[in-house]
Amino acid sequence: MSKAKPKSKPAQSRSTGSLGCGFIAINGLVLIILLVANIFFVRAFFSTNLSGLDDRFFQASQFMLPIIMIFIEYWLFDFFRGNQRKY
């Protein structure tokens, strides 16, 4: 008498909405929109508040701050999305 092996559940696949070229295209489009918005925010902040800065610091901050803001925005999105899944 041989015992029948219990059938294992098939591995759950990812949702099809997060795979493929469409996901990359949407992610790239969101990245471009966020980058343009961040550039406008940084320029508006520096033009009104800190116009007397050194040119080197001004140019470096106008280049780096929008990129840093992108990383912060994606981190916040992942953080809140992960907390939402817990509940």
C-alpha atoms as one frame of an Amber mdcrd trajectory, in Angstrom:
protein
   0.000   0.000   0.000   1.454   3.250  -1.017   0.192   6.498   0.390  -0.876
   9.115  -2.083   1.118  12.291  -1.886  -0.923  15.338  -1.024  -1.300  17.689
  -3.912   0.600  20.893  -3.411  -0.914  24.223  -4.287   0.487  25.843  -7.409
   2.634  28.891  -6.823   0.710  32.099  -6.980   1.754  34.217  -9.896   2.077
  37.975  -9.832  -0.767  40.050 -11.077  -0.423  40.760 -14.765  -0.741  44.502
 -14.130   2.803  44.749 -12.814   4.610  42.906 -15.575   5.910  43.790 -18.954
   6.548  46.811 -21.055   3.400  48.625 -19.958   4.559  48.695 -16.354   7.934
  50.101 -17.367   6.297  52.711 -19.597   3.894  53.848 -16.850   6.676  53.897
 -14.272   8.861  55.975 -16.608   6.014  58.390 -17.313   5.347  58.855 -13.584
   9.068  59.393 -13.016   9.210  62.120 -15.688   6.111  63.861 -14.308   7.503
  63.800 -10.766  10.873  65.072 -11.942   9.335  68.011 -13.825   7.112  68.865
 -10.854  10.079  68.680  -8.477  12.131  70.972 -10.722   9.335  73.565 -10.619
   9.067  73.259  -6.819  12.819  73.698  -6.322  13.021  76.653  -8.701  10.042
  78.342  -7.050  11.604  77.846  -3.608  15.024  79.187  -4.599  13.724  82.119
  -6.638  11.686  83.491  -3.738  13.688  82.553  -0.652  17.372  82.114  -1.367
  18.315  84.299  -4.303  21.590  85.540  -2.736  23.358  82.161  -2.702  26.665
  81.274  -4.293  26.156  80.248  -7.931  27.917  76.898  -7.481  25.671  75.905
  -4.574  22.612  77.218  -6.408  23.308  75.167  -9.547  24.241  72.030  -7.631
  21.136  72.200  -5.482  18.896  72.794  -8.500  20.345  69.635 -10.050  20.459
  67.361  -6.995  17.326  68.260  -5.005  14.770  67.081  -7.626  16.605  63.750
  -7.927  16.730  63.324  -4.151  13.037  64.210  -3.983  12.277  61.413  -6.494
  13.908  58.844  -4.199  11.990  60.188  -1.198   8.681  60.112  -3.089   9.200
  56.525  -4.244  10.258  55.503  -0.719   7.113  57.088   0.746   4.956  55.364
  -1.875   6.480  51.964  -1.058   6.244  52.612   2.685   2.550  53.520   2.638
   1.703  50.815   0.124   3.380  48.213   2.336   1.525  49.441   5.413  -1.749
  49.375   3.516  -1.294  45.685   2.677  -0.905  44.784   6.351  -4.471  45.821
   7.158
